[in-house]
Amino acid sequence: MALRRLKRDGLVSMHADGRVGLTTAGRTVALRTMMRHHLIERMLAEVFGMKWYQVHEEAEQLEHVVSAEFEA
């Protein structure tokens, strides 16, 4: 279901041999998500003093609810 939705949204291309690849739009979304995740990890560690081994899981949750304004 997830792959169908990503294909519908133009984020992945599915090849006849079963390979799946990111489109240009998909790469843009992936890069933005990675950068947002990293930003949140740094904020949690540097501003809030969380331990390095705790920040990843917390960032996973927060990256889906942080606004573009906050990210900027």
N, CA, C, O and CB atoms as a CASP TS submission, in Angstrom:
PFRMAT TS
TARGET T0000
AUTHOR 0000-0000-0000
METHOD Language model
MODEL 1
PARENT N/A
ATOM      1  N   MET     1       0.824  -1.195   0.000  1.00  0.00           N
ATOM      2  CA  MET     1       0.000   0.000   0.000  1.00  0.00           C
ATOM      3  C   MET     1       0.868   1.259   0.000  1.00  0.00           C
ATOM      4  O   MET     1       0.577   2.226  -0.704  1.00  0.00           O
ATOM      5  CB  MET     1      -0.937  -0.002   1.208  1.00  0.00           C
ATOM      6  N   ALA     2       1.928   1.233   0.794  1.00  0.00           N
ATOM      7  CA  ALA     2       2.794   2.410   0.874  1.00  0.00           C
ATOM      8  C   ALA     2       3.452   2.683  -0.473  1.00  0.00           C
ATOM      9  O   ALA     2       3.525   3.834  -0.905  1.00  0.00           O
ATOM     10  CB  ALA     2       3.867   2.221   1.961  1.00  0.00           C
ATOM     11  N   LEU     3       3.931   1.636  -1.139  1.00  0.00           N
ATOM     12  CA  LEU     3       4.562   1.834  -2.449  1.00  0.00           C
ATOM     13  C   LEU     3       3.571   2.367  -3.474  1.00  0.00           C
ATOM     14  O   LEU     3       3.926   3.213  -4.295  1.00  0.00           O
ATOM     15  CB  LEU     3       5.167   0.524  -2.949  1.00  0.00           C
ATOM     16  N   ARG     4       2.356   1.891  -3.436  1.00  0.00           N
ATOM     17  CA  ARG     4       1.336   2.397  -4.368  1.00  0.00           C
ATOM     18  C   ARG     4       1.086   3.880  -4.135  1.00  0.00           C
ATOM     19  O   ARG     4       0.947   4.650  -5.085  1.00  0.00           O
ATOM     20  CB  ARG     4       0.019   1.608  -4.216  1.00  0.00           C
ATOM     21  N   ARG     5       1.030   4.274  -2.866  1.00  0.00           N
ATOM     22  CA  ARG     5       0.801   5.683  -2.540  1.00  0.00           C
ATOM     23  C   ARG     5       1.989   6.537  -2.988  1.00  0.00           C
ATOM     24  O   ARG     5       1.801   7.625  -3.533  1.00  0.00           O
ATOM     25  CB  ARG     5       0.558   5.854  -1.024  1.00  0.00           C
ATOM     26  N   LEU     6       3.213   6.047  -2.757  1.00  0.00           N
ATOM     27  CA  LEU     6       4.405   6.786  -3.181  1.00  0.00           C
ATOM     28  C   LEU     6       4.451   6.916  -4.698  1.00  0.00           C
ATOM     29  O   LEU     6       4.827   7.963  -5.226  1.00  0.00           O
ATOM     30  CB  LEU     6       5.677   6.093  -2.673  1.00  0.00           C
ATOM     31  N   LYS     7       4.064   5.841  -5.403  1.00  0.00           N
ATOM     32  CA  LYS     7       4.035   5.890  -6.871  1.00  0.00           C
ATOM     33  C   LYS     7       2.972   6.869  -7.341  1.00  0.00           C
ATOM     34  O   LYS     7       3.215   7.670  -8.244  1.00  0.00           O
ATOM     35  CB  LYS     7       3.770   4.488  -7.464  1.00  0.00           C
ATOM     36  N   ARG     8       1.797   6.807  -6.732  1.00  0.00           N
ATOM     37  CA  ARG     8       0.711   7.720  -7.082  1.00  0.00           C
ATOM     38  C   ARG     8       1.133   9.174  -6.903  1.00  0.00           C
ATOM     39  O   ARG     8       0.768  10.037  -7.701  1.00  0.00           O
ATOM     40  CB  ARG     8      -0.526   7.424  -6.233  1.00  0.00           C
ATOM     41  N   ASP     9       1.904   9.438  -5.851  1.00  0.00           N
ATOM     42  CA  ASP     9       2.357  10.800  -5.558  1.00  0.00           C
ATOM     43  C   ASP     9       3.583  11.211  -6.365  1.00  0.00           C
ATOM     44  O   ASP     9       4.072  12.332  -6.227  1.00  0.00           O
ATOM     45  CB  ASP     9       2.662  10.928  -4.090  1.00  0.00           C
ATOM     46  N   GLY    10       4.083  10.306  -7.210  1.00  0.00           N
ATOM     47  CA  GLY    10       5.217  10.634  -8.066  1.00  0.00           C
ATOM     48  C   GLY    10       6.556  10.638  -7.347  1.00  0.00           C
ATOM     49  O   GLY    10       7.500  11.281  -7.804  1.00  0.00           O
ATOM     50  N   LEU    11       6.651   9.925  -6.221  1.00  0.00           N
ATOM     51  CA  LEU    11       7.889   9.924  -5.447  1.00  0.00           C
ATOM     52  C   LEU    11       8.786   8.729  -5.740  1.00  0.00           C
ATOM     53  O   LEU    11       9.986   8.780  -5.470  1.00  0.00           O
ATOM     54  CB  LEU    11       7.569   9.954  -3.986  1.00  0.00           C
ATOM     55  N   VAL    12       8.228   7.663  -6.285  1.00  0.00           N
ATOM     56  CA  VAL    12       9.025   6.497  -6.659  1.00  0.00           C
ATOM     57  C   VAL    12       8.633   6.037  -8.046  1.00  0.00           C
ATOM     58  O   VAL    12       7.529   6.295  -8.525  1.00  0.00           O
ATOM     59  CB  VAL    12       8.848   5.355  -5.642  1.00  0.00           C
ATOM     60  N   SER    13       9.573   5.343  -8.681  1.00  0.00           N
ATOM     61  CA  SER    13       9.281   4.679  -9.942  1.00  0.00           C
ATOM     62  C   SER    13       9.497   3.185  -9.726  1.00  0.00           C
ATOM     63  O   SER    13      10.447   2.769  -9.063  1.00  0.00           O
ATOM     64  CB  SER    13      10.181   5.232 -11.113  1.00  0.00           C
ATOM     65  N   MET    14       8.608   2.398 -10.289  1.00  0.00           N
ATOM     66  CA  MET    14       8.681   0.953 -10.141  1.00  0.00           C
ATOM     67  C   MET    14       9.012   0.369 -11.507  1.00  0.00           C
ATOM     68  O   MET    14       8.328   0.641 -12.494  1.00  0.00           O
ATOM     69  CB  MET    14       7.344   0.362  -9.573  1.00  0.00           C
ATOM     70  N   HIS    15      10.065  -0.436 -11.553  1.00  0.00           N
ATOM     71  CA  HIS    15      10.543  -1.008 -12.804  1.00  0.00           C
ATOM     72  C   HIS    15       9.974  -2.405 -13.000  1.00  0.00           C
ATOM     73  O   HIS    15       9.569  -3.059 -12.039  1.00  0.00           O
ATOM     74  CB  HIS    15      12.074  -1.048 -12.829  1.00  0.00           C
ATOM     75  N   ALA    16       9.945  -2.854 -14.236  1.00  0.00           N
ATOM     76  CA  ALA    16       9.368  -4.158 -14.569  1.00  0.00           C
ATOM     77  C   ALA    16      10.088  -5.300 -13.853  1.00  0.00           C
ATOM     78  O   ALA    16       9.475  -6.324 -13.553  1.00  0.00           O
ATOM     79  CB  ALA    16       9.419  -4.381 -16.076  1.00  0.00           C
ATOM     80  N   ASP    17      11.384  -5.132 -13.576  1.00  0.00           N
ATOM     81  CA  ASP    17      12.138  -6.204 -12.918  1.00  0.00           C
ATOM     82  C   ASP    17      11.985  -6.187 -11.398  1.00  0.00           C
ATOM     83  O   ASP    17      12.637  -6.968 -10.706  1.00  0.00           O
ATOM     84  CB  ASP    17      13.604  -6.097 -13.277  1.00  0.00           C
ATOM     85  N   GLY    18      11.122  -5.297 -10.865  1.00  0.00           N
ATOM     86  CA  GLY    18      10.857  -5.263  -9.432  1.00  0.00           C
ATOM     87  C   GLY    18      11.634  -4.214  -8.659  1.00  0.00           C
ATOM     88  O   GLY    18      11.379  -3.999  -7.475  1.00  0.00           O
ATOM     89  N   ARG    19      12.580  -3.559  -9.320  1.00  0.00           N
ATOM     90  CA  ARG    19      13.334  -2.514  -8.629  1.00  0.00           C
ATOM     91  C   ARG    19      12.454  -1.293  -8.394  1.00  0.00           C
ATOM     92  O   ARG    19      11.572  -0.977  -9.193  1.00  0.00           O
ATOM     93  CB  ARG    19      14.587  -2.124  -9.436  1.00  0.00           C
ATOM     94  N   VAL    20      12.710  -0.623  -7.294  1.00  0.00           N
ATOM     95  CA  VAL    20      12.003   0.614  -6.952  1.00  0.00           C
ATOM     96  C   VAL    20      13.056   1.686  -6.758  1.00  0.00           C
ATOM     97  O   VAL    20      14.063   1.463  -6.086  1.00  0.00           O
ATOM     98  CB  VAL    20      11.105   0.447  -5.660  1.00  0.00           C
ATOM     99  N   GLY    21      12.827   2.845  -7.343  1.00  0.00           N
ATOM    100  CA  GLY    21      13.779   3.945  -7.199  1.00  0.00           C
ATOM    101  C   GLY    21      13.072   5.250  -6.914  1.00  0.00           C
ATOM    102  O   GLY    21      11.905   5.431  -7.261  1.00  0.00           O
ATOM    103  N   LEU    22      13.790   6.154  -6.280  1.00  0.00           N
ATOM    104  CA  LEU    22      13.232   7.472  -6.009  1.00  0.00           C
ATOM    105  C   LEU    22      13.256   8.321  -7.275  1.00  0.00           C
ATOM    106  O   LEU    22      14.220   8.282  -8.040  1.00  0.00           O
ATOM    107  CB  LEU    22      14.008   8.170  -4.875  1.00  0.00           C
ATOM    108  N   THR    23      12.209   9.072  -7.485  1.00  0.00           N
ATOM    109  CA  THR    23      12.191  10.061  -8.555  1.00  0.00           C
ATOM    110  C   THR    23      12.909  11.312  -8.049  1.00  0.00           C
ATOM    111  O   THR    23      13.325  11.368  -6.892  1.00  0.00           O
ATOM    112  CB  THR    23      10.721  10.388  -9.010  1.00  0.00           C
ATOM    113  N   THR    24      13.049  12.297  -8.904  1.00  0.00           N
ATOM    114  CA  THR    24      13.651  13.554  -8.473  1.00  0.00           C
ATOM    115  C   THR    24      12.847  14.169  -7.329  1.00  0.00           C
ATOM    116  O   THR    24      13.419  14.659  -6.354  1.00  0.00           O
ATOM    117  CB  THR    24      13.744  14.538  -9.652  1.00  0.00           C
ATOM    118  N   ALA    25      11.530  14.142  -7.451  1.00  0.00           N
ATOM    119  CA  ALA    25      10.681  14.659  -6.374  1.00  0.00           C
ATOM    120  C   ALA    25      10.849  13.824  -5.108  1.00  0.00           C
ATOM    121  O   ALA    25      10.854  14.366  -4.003  1.00  0.00           O
ATOM    122  CB  ALA    25       9.201  14.672  -6.808  1.00  0.00           C
ATOM    123  N   GLY    26      10.987  12.516  -5.263  1.00  0.00           N
ATOM    124  CA  GLY    26      11.185  11.634  -4.114  1.00  0.00           C
ATOM    125  C   GLY    26      12.495  11.915  -3.407  1.00  0.00           C
ATOM    126  O   GLY    26      12.561  11.889  -2.178  1.00  0.00           O
ATOM    127  N   ARG    27      13.538  12.183  -4.176  1.00  0.00           N
ATOM    128  CA  ARG    27      14.837  12.524  -3.577  1.00  0.00           C
ATOM    129  C   ARG    27      14.749  13.840  -2.811  1.00  0.00           C
ATOM    130  O   ARG    27      15.357  13.982  -1.750  1.00  0.00           O
ATOM    131  CB  ARG    27      15.928  12.617  -4.664  1.00  0.00           C
ATOM    132  N   THR    28      14.010  14.786  -3.334  1.00  0.00           N
ATOM    133  CA  THR    28      13.841  16.072  -2.659  1.00  0.00           C
ATOM    134  C   THR    28      13.139  15.882  -1.314  1.00  0.00           C
ATOM    135  O   THR    28      13.565  16.438  -0.302  1.00  0.00           O
ATOM    136  CB  THR    28      13.042  17.049  -3.548  1.00  0.00           C
ATOM    137  N   VAL    29      12.073  15.103  -1.308  1.00  0.00           N
ATOM    138  CA  VAL    29      11.345  14.838  -0.065  1.00  0.00           C
ATOM    139  C   VAL    29      12.229  14.078   0.920  1.00  0.00           C
ATOM    140  O   VAL    29      12.242  14.391   2.110  1.00  0.00           O
ATOM    141  CB  VAL    29      10.054  14.039  -0.350  1.00  0.00           C
ATOM    142  N   ALA    30      12.968  13.085   0.432  1.00  0.00           N
ATOM    143  CA  ALA    30      13.842  12.297   1.304  1.00  0.00           C
ATOM    144  C   ALA    30      14.928  13.168   1.927  1.00  0.00           C
ATOM    145  O   ALA    30      15.201  13.052   3.121  1.00  0.00           O
ATOM    146  CB  ALA    30      14.481  11.144   0.519  1.00  0.00           C
ATOM    147  N   LEU    31      15.542  14.027   1.143  1.00  0.00           N
ATOM    148  CA  LEU    31      16.590  14.905   1.664  1.00  0.00           C
ATOM    149  C   LEU    31      16.030  15.862   2.711  1.00  0.00           C
ATOM    150  O   LEU    31      16.655  16.089   3.747  1.00  0.00           O
ATOM    151  CB  LEU    31      17.244  15.696   0.522  1.00  0.00           C
ATOM    152  N   ARG    32      14.862  16.417   2.443  1.00  0.00           N
ATOM    153  CA  ARG    32      14.256  17.331   3.414  1.00  0.00           C
ATOM    154  C   ARG    32      13.938  16.600   4.718  1.00  0.00           C
ATOM    155  O   ARG    32      14.144  17.144   5.802  1.00  0.00           O
ATOM    156  CB  ARG    32      12.974  17.964   2.834  1.00  0.00           C
ATOM    157  N   THR    33      13.445  15.385   4.615  1.00  0.00           N
ATOM    158  CA  THR    33      13.134  14.597   5.804  1.00  0.00           C
ATOM    159  C   THR    33      14.397  14.279   6.597  1.00  0.00           C
ATOM    160  O   THR    33      14.397  14.357   7.826  1.00  0.00           O
ATOM    161  CB  THR    33      12.418  13.301   5.414  1.00  0.00           C
ATOM    162  N   MET    34      15.466  13.924   5.903  1.00  0.00           N
ATOM    163  CA  MET    34      16.738  13.640   6.581  1.00  0.00           C
ATOM    164  C   MET    34      17.271  14.875   7.292  1.00  0.00           C
ATOM    165  O   MET    34      17.739  14.789   8.427  1.00  0.00           O
ATOM    166  CB  MET    34      17.778  13.127   5.579  1.00  0.00           C
ATOM    167  N   MET    35      17.202  16.015   6.631  1.00  0.00           N
ATOM    168  CA  MET    35      17.703  17.243   7.224  1.00  0.00           C
ATOM    169  C   MET    35      16.852  17.648   8.439  1.00  0.00           C
ATOM    170  O   MET    35      17.388  18.100   9.450  1.00  0.00           O
ATOM    171  CB  MET    35      17.719  18.371   6.176  1.00  0.00           C
ATOM    172  N   ARG    36      15.548  17.485   8.336  1.00  0.00           N
ATOM    173  CA  ARG    36      14.655  17.799   9.450  1.00  0.00           C
ATOM    174  C   ARG    36      14.972  16.893  10.644  1.00  0.00           C
ATOM    175  O   ARG    36      15.042  17.353  11.783  1.00  0.00           O
ATOM    176  CB  ARG    36      13.171  17.641   9.024  1.00  0.00           C
ATOM    177  N   HIS    37      15.159  15.612  10.369  1.00  0.00           N
ATOM    178  CA  HIS    37      15.475  14.649  11.423  1.00  0.00           C
ATOM    179  C   HIS    37      16.786  15.032  12.119  1.00  0.00           C
ATOM    180  O   HIS    37      16.869  15.029  13.347  1.00  0.00           O
ATOM    181  CB  HIS    37      15.573  13.218  10.838  1.00  0.00           C
ATOM    182  N   HIS    38      17.796  15.360  11.327  1.00  0.00           N
ATOM    183  CA  HIS    38      19.094  15.733  11.891  1.00  0.00           C
ATOM    184  C   HIS    38      18.981  17.014  12.726  1.00  0.00           C
ATOM    185  O   HIS    38      19.576  17.111  13.799  1.00  0.00           O
ATOM    186  CB  HIS    38      20.131  15.921  10.768  1.00  0.00           C
ATOM    187  N   LEU    39      18.224  17.985  12.235  1.00  0.00           N
ATOM    188  CA  LEU    39      18.020  19.229  12.970  1.00  0.00           C
ATOM    189  C   LEU    39      17.395  18.945  14.335  1.00  0.00           C
ATOM    190  O   LEU    39      17.833  19.485  15.351  1.00  0.00           O
ATOM    191  CB  LEU    39      17.132  20.194  12.163  1.00  0.00           C
ATOM    192  N   ILE    40      16.377  18.100  14.350  1.00  0.00           N
ATOM    193  CA  ILE    40      15.701  17.770  15.606  1.00  0.00           C
ATOM    194  C   ILE    40      16.641  17.015  16.535  1.00  0.00           C
ATOM    195  O   ILE    40      16.650  17.273  17.739  1.00  0.00           O
ATOM    196  CB  ILE    40      14.434  16.938  15.339  1.00  0.00           C
ATOM    197  N   GLU    41      17.432  16.087  16.000  1.00  0.00           N
ATOM    198  CA  GLU    41      18.405  15.371  16.838  1.00  0.00           C
ATOM    199  C   GLU    41      19.372  16.349  17.497  1.00  0.00           C
ATOM    200  O   GLU    41      19.644  16.245  18.693  1.00  0.00           O
ATOM    201  CB  GLU    41      19.188  14.336  15.999  1.00  0.00           C
ATOM    202  N   ARG    42      19.886  17.286  16.730  1.00  0.00           N
ATOM    203  CA  ARG    42      20.829  18.262  17.285  1.00  0.00           C
ATOM    204  C   ARG    42      20.172  19.128  18.340  1.00  0.00           C
ATOM    205  O   ARG    42      20.774  19.412  19.375  1.00  0.00           O
ATOM    206  CB  ARG    42      21.400  19.141  16.180  1.00  0.00           C
ATOM    207  N   MET    43      18.933  19.552  18.087  1.00  0.00           N
ATOM    208  CA  MET    43      18.218  20.370  19.060  1.00  0.00           C
ATOM    209  C   MET    43      18.028  19.596  20.363  1.00  0.00           C
ATOM    210  O   MET    43      18.256  20.133  21.446  1.00  0.00           O
ATOM    211  CB  MET    43      16.854  20.817  18.495  1.00  0.00           C
ATOM    212  N   LEU    44      17.617  18.351  20.257  1.00  0.00           N
ATOM    213  CA  LEU    44      17.395  17.544  21.458  1.00  0.00           C
ATOM    214  C   LEU    44      18.684  17.362  22.256  1.00  0.00           C
ATOM    215  O   LEU    44      18.672  17.412  23.486  1.00  0.00           O
ATOM    216  CB  LEU    44      16.820  16.179  21.079  1.00  0.00           C
ATOM    217  N   ALA    45      19.781  17.154  21.558  1.00  0.00           N
ATOM    218  CA  ALA    45      21.055  16.922  22.241  1.00  0.00           C
ATOM    219  C   ALA    45      21.664  18.219  22.769  1.00  0.00           C
ATOM    220  O   ALA    45      22.086  18.284  23.924  1.00  0.00           O
ATOM    221  CB  ALA    45      22.036  16.239  21.298  1.00  0.00           C
ATOM    222  N   GLU    46      21.709  19.240  21.931  1.00  0.00           N
ATOM    223  CA  GLU    46      22.423  20.464  22.291  1.00  0.00           C
ATOM    224  C   GLU    46      21.606  21.430  23.141  1.00  0.00           C
ATOM    225  O   GLU    46      22.143  22.068  24.046  1.00  0.00           O
ATOM    226  CB  GLU    46      22.868  21.161  21.053  1.00  0.00           C
ATOM    227  N   VAL    47      20.329  21.539  22.858  1.00  0.00           N
ATOM    228  CA  VAL    47      19.496  22.488  23.602  1.00  0.00           C
ATOM    229  C   VAL    47      18.897  21.840  24.845  1.00  0.00           C
ATOM    230  O   VAL    47      18.881  22.436  25.922  1.00  0.00           O
ATOM    231  CB  VAL    47      18.378  23.035  22.707  1.00  0.00           C
ATOM    232  N   PHE    48      18.407  20.615  24.683  1.00  0.00           N
ATOM    233  CA  PHE    48      17.717  19.963  25.791  1.00  0.00           C
ATOM    234  C   PHE    48      18.580  18.976  26.559  1.00  0.00           C
ATOM    235  O   PHE    48      18.143  18.428  27.570  1.00  0.00           O
ATOM    236  CB  PHE    48      16.514  19.260  25.280  1.00  0.00           C
ATOM    237  N   GLY    49      19.798  18.743  26.091  1.00  0.00           N
ATOM    238  CA  GLY    49      20.738  17.911  26.827  1.00  0.00           C
ATOM    239  C   GLY    49      20.425  16.422  26.865  1.00  0.00           C
ATOM    240  O   GLY    49      20.889  15.714  27.758  1.00  0.00           O
ATOM    241  N   MET    50      19.648  15.945  25.912  1.00  0.00           N
ATOM    242  CA  MET    50      19.368  14.506  25.875  1.00  0.00           C
ATOM    243  C   MET    50      20.631  13.745  25.512  1.00  0.00           C
ATOM    244  O   MET    50      21.490  14.266  24.801  1.00  0.00           O
ATOM    245  CB  MET    50      18.238  14.187  24.868  1.00  0.00           C
ATOM    246  N   LYS    51      20.745  12.538  25.986  1.00  0.00           N
ATOM    247  CA  LYS    51      21.879  11.671  25.666  1.00  0.00           C
ATOM    248  C   LYS    51      21.833  11.304  24.181  1.00  0.00           C
ATOM    249  O   LYS    51      20.754  11.166  23.604  1.00  0.00           O
ATOM    250  CB  LYS    51      21.867  10.388  26.553  1.00  0.00           C
ATOM    251  N   TRP    52      23.009  11.148  23.568  1.00  0.00           N
ATOM    252  CA  TRP    52      23.090  10.879  22.138  1.00  0.00           C
ATOM    253  C   TRP    52      22.325   9.618  21.745  1.00  0.00           C
ATOM    254  O   TRP    52      21.791   9.545  20.638  1.00  0.00           O
ATOM    255  CB  TRP    52      24.538  10.752  21.718  1.00  0.00           C
ATOM    256  N   TYR    53      22.264   8.640  22.618  1.00  0.00           N
ATOM    257  CA  TYR    53      21.594   7.389  22.273  1.00  0.00           C
ATOM    258  C   TYR    53      20.074   7.462  22.445  1.00  0.00           C
ATOM    259  O   TYR    53      19.372   6.503  22.127  1.00  0.00           O
ATOM    260  CB  TYR    53      22.146   6.265  23.122  1.00  0.00           C
ATOM    261  N   GLN    54      19.565   8.581  22.940  1.00  0.00           N
ATOM    262  CA  GLN    54      18.127   8.754  23.113  1.00  0.00           C
ATOM    263  C   GLN    54      17.498   9.605  22.009  1.00  0.00           C
ATOM    264  O   GLN    54      16.292   9.519  21.777  1.00  0.00           O
ATOM    265  CB  GLN    54      17.847   9.381  24.458  1.00  0.00           C
ATOM    266  N   VAL    55      18.287  10.411  21.338  1.00  0.00           N
ATOM    267  CA  VAL    55      17.714  11.422  20.449  1.00  0.00           C
ATOM    268  C   VAL    55      17.094  10.845  19.185  1.00  0.00           C
ATOM    269  O   VAL    55      16.125  11.410  18.679  1.00  0.00           O
ATOM    270  CB  VAL    55      18.768  12.409  20.070  1.00  0.00           C
ATOM    271  N   HIS    56      17.607   9.753  18.662  1.00  0.00           N
ATOM    272  CA  HIS    56      17.096   9.238  17.390  1.00  0.00           C
ATOM    273  C   HIS    56      15.617   8.871  17.475  1.00  0.00           C
ATOM    274  O   HIS    56      14.821   9.301  16.640  1.00  0.00           O
ATOM    275  CB  HIS    56      17.903   8.023  16.956  1.00  0.00           C
ATOM    276  N   GLU    57      15.254   8.091  18.463  1.00  0.00           N
ATOM    277  CA  GLU    57      13.854   7.664  18.595  1.00  0.00           C
ATOM    278  C   GLU    57      12.924   8.852  18.805  1.00  0.00           C
ATOM    279  O   GLU    57      11.831   8.898  18.240  1.00  0.00           O
ATOM    280  CB  GLU    57      13.704   6.679  19.757  1.00  0.00           C
ATOM    281  N   GLU    58      13.352   9.802  19.610  1.00  0.00           N
ATOM    282  CA  GLU    58      12.529  10.987  19.854  1.00  0.00           C
ATOM    283  C   GLU    58      12.383  11.807  18.578  1.00  0.00           C
ATOM    284  O   GLU    58      11.298  12.305  18.279  1.00  0.00           O
ATOM    285  CB  GLU    58      13.138  11.849  20.974  1.00  0.00           C
ATOM    286  N   ALA    59      13.469  11.949  17.829  1.00  0.00           N
ATOM    287  CA  ALA    59      13.429  12.692  16.568  1.00  0.00           C
ATOM    288  C   ALA    59      12.508  12.010  15.565  1.00  0.00           C
ATOM    289  O   ALA    59      11.832  12.684  14.788  1.00  0.00           O
ATOM    290  CB  ALA    59      14.840  12.829  15.979  1.00  0.00           C
ATOM    291  N   GLU    60      12.474  10.677  15.573  1.00  0.00           N
ATOM    292  CA  GLU    60      11.570   9.936  14.695  1.00  0.00           C
ATOM    293  C   GLU    60      10.125  10.369  14.914  1.00  0.00           C
ATOM    294  O   GLU    60       9.363  10.505  13.956  1.00  0.00           O
ATOM    295  CB  GLU    60      11.710   8.427  14.929  1.00  0.00           C
ATOM    296  N   GLN    61       9.753  10.582  16.152  1.00  0.00           N
ATOM    297  CA  GLN    61       8.396  11.004  16.476  1.00  0.00           C
ATOM    298  C   GLN    61       8.161  12.471  16.104  1.00  0.00           C
ATOM    299  O   GLN    61       7.134  12.815  15.519  1.00  0.00           O
ATOM    300  CB  GLN    61       8.120  10.789  17.964  1.00  0.00           C
ATOM    301  N   LEU    62       9.108  13.314  16.446  1.00  0.00           N
ATOM    302  CA  LEU    62       8.923  14.752  16.259  1.00  0.00           C
ATOM    303  C   LEU    62       8.998  15.201  14.806  1.00  0.00           C
ATOM    304  O   LEU    62       8.363  16.191  14.444  1.00  0.00           O
ATOM    305  CB  LEU    62       9.945  15.491  17.050  1.00  0.00           C
ATOM    306  N   GLU    63       9.751  14.507  13.966  1.00  0.00           N
ATOM    307  CA  GLU    63       9.927  14.972  12.590  1.00  0.00           C
ATOM    308  C   GLU    63       8.617  15.004  11.815  1.00  0.00           C
ATOM    309  O   GLU    63       8.530  15.672  10.785  1.00  0.00           O
ATOM    310  CB  GLU    63      10.919  14.089  11.868  1.00  0.00           C
ATOM    311  N   HIS    64       7.607  14.303  12.287  1.00  0.00           N
ATOM    312  CA  HIS    64       6.321  14.259  11.585  1.00  0.00           C
ATOM    313  C   HIS    64       5.367  15.354  12.040  1.00  0.00           C
ATOM    314  O   HIS    64       4.316  15.551  11.430  1.00  0.00           O
ATOM    315  CB  HIS    64       5.669  12.911  11.786  1.00  0.00           C
ATOM    316  N   VAL    65       5.716  16.060  13.093  1.00  0.00           N
ATOM    317  CA  VAL    65       4.811  17.086  13.621  1.00  0.00           C
ATOM    318  C   VAL    65       5.407  18.482  13.661  1.00  0.00           C
ATOM    319  O   VAL    65       4.713  19.442  13.996  1.00  0.00           O
ATOM    320  CB  VAL    65       4.380  16.709  14.992  1.00  0.00           C
ATOM    321  N   VAL    66       6.684  18.606  13.323  1.00  0.00           N
ATOM    322  CA  VAL    66       7.337  19.918  13.330  1.00  0.00           C
ATOM    323  C   VAL    66       6.881  20.702  12.105  1.00  0.00           C
ATOM    324  O   VAL    66       6.886  20.173  10.993  1.00  0.00           O
ATOM    325  CB  VAL    66       8.893  19.774  13.348  1.00  0.00           C
ATOM    326  N   SER    67       6.490  21.952  12.300  1.00  0.00           N
ATOM    327  CA  SER    67       6.033  22.787  11.185  1.00  0.00           C
ATOM    328  C   SER    67       7.215  23.290  10.370  1.00  0.00           C
ATOM    329  O   SER    67       8.357  23.295  10.828  1.00  0.00           O
ATOM    330  CB  SER    67       5.203  23.973  11.702  1.00  0.00           C
ATOM    331  N   ALA    68       6.908  23.713   9.152  1.00  0.00           N
ATOM    332  CA  ALA    68       7.939  24.295   8.286  1.00  0.00           C
ATOM    333  C   ALA    68       8.509  25.575   8.900  1.00  0.00           C
ATOM    334  O   ALA    68       9.693  25.874   8.747  1.00  0.00           O
ATOM    335  CB  ALA    68       7.362  24.590   6.885  1.00  0.00           C
ATOM    336  N   GLU    69       7.664  26.317   9.587  1.00  0.00           N
ATOM    337  CA  GLU    69       8.107  27.551  10.237  1.00  0.00           C
ATOM    338  C   GLU    69       9.123  27.258  11.322  1.00  0.00           C
ATOM    339  O   GLU    69      10.139  27.944  11.429  1.00  0.00           O
ATOM    340  CB  GLU    69       6.918  28.305  10.825  1.00  0.00           C
ATOM    341  N   PHE    70       8.850  26.231  12.136  1.00  0.00           N
ATOM    342  CA  PHE    70       9.790  25.836  13.176  1.00  0.00           C
ATOM    343  C   PHE    70      11.098  25.366  12.560  1.00  0.00           C
ATOM    344  O   PHE    70      12.177  25.719  13.035  1.00  0.00           O
ATOM    345  CB  PHE    70       9.191  24.735  14.057  1.00  0.00           C
ATOM    346  N   GLU    71      10.999  24.577  11.513  1.00  0.00           N
ATOM    347  CA  GLU    71      12.188  24.055  10.831  1.00  0.00           C
ATOM    348  C   GLU    71      13.055  25.197  10.298  1.00  0.00           C
ATOM    349  O   GLU    71      14.281  25.155  10.403  1.00  0.00           O
ATOM    350  CB  GLU    71      11.778  23.117   9.677  1.00  0.00           C
ATOM    351  N   ALA    72      12.420  26.203   9.732  1.00  0.00           N
ATOM    352  CA  ALA    72      13.158  27.352   9.179  1.00  0.00           C
ATOM    353  C   ALA    72      13.880  28.093  10.292  1.00  0.00           C
ATOM    354  O   ALA    72      14.557  29.088  10.034  1.00  0.00           O
ATOM    355  CB  ALA    72      12.203  28.316   8.428  1.00  0.00           C
TER
END
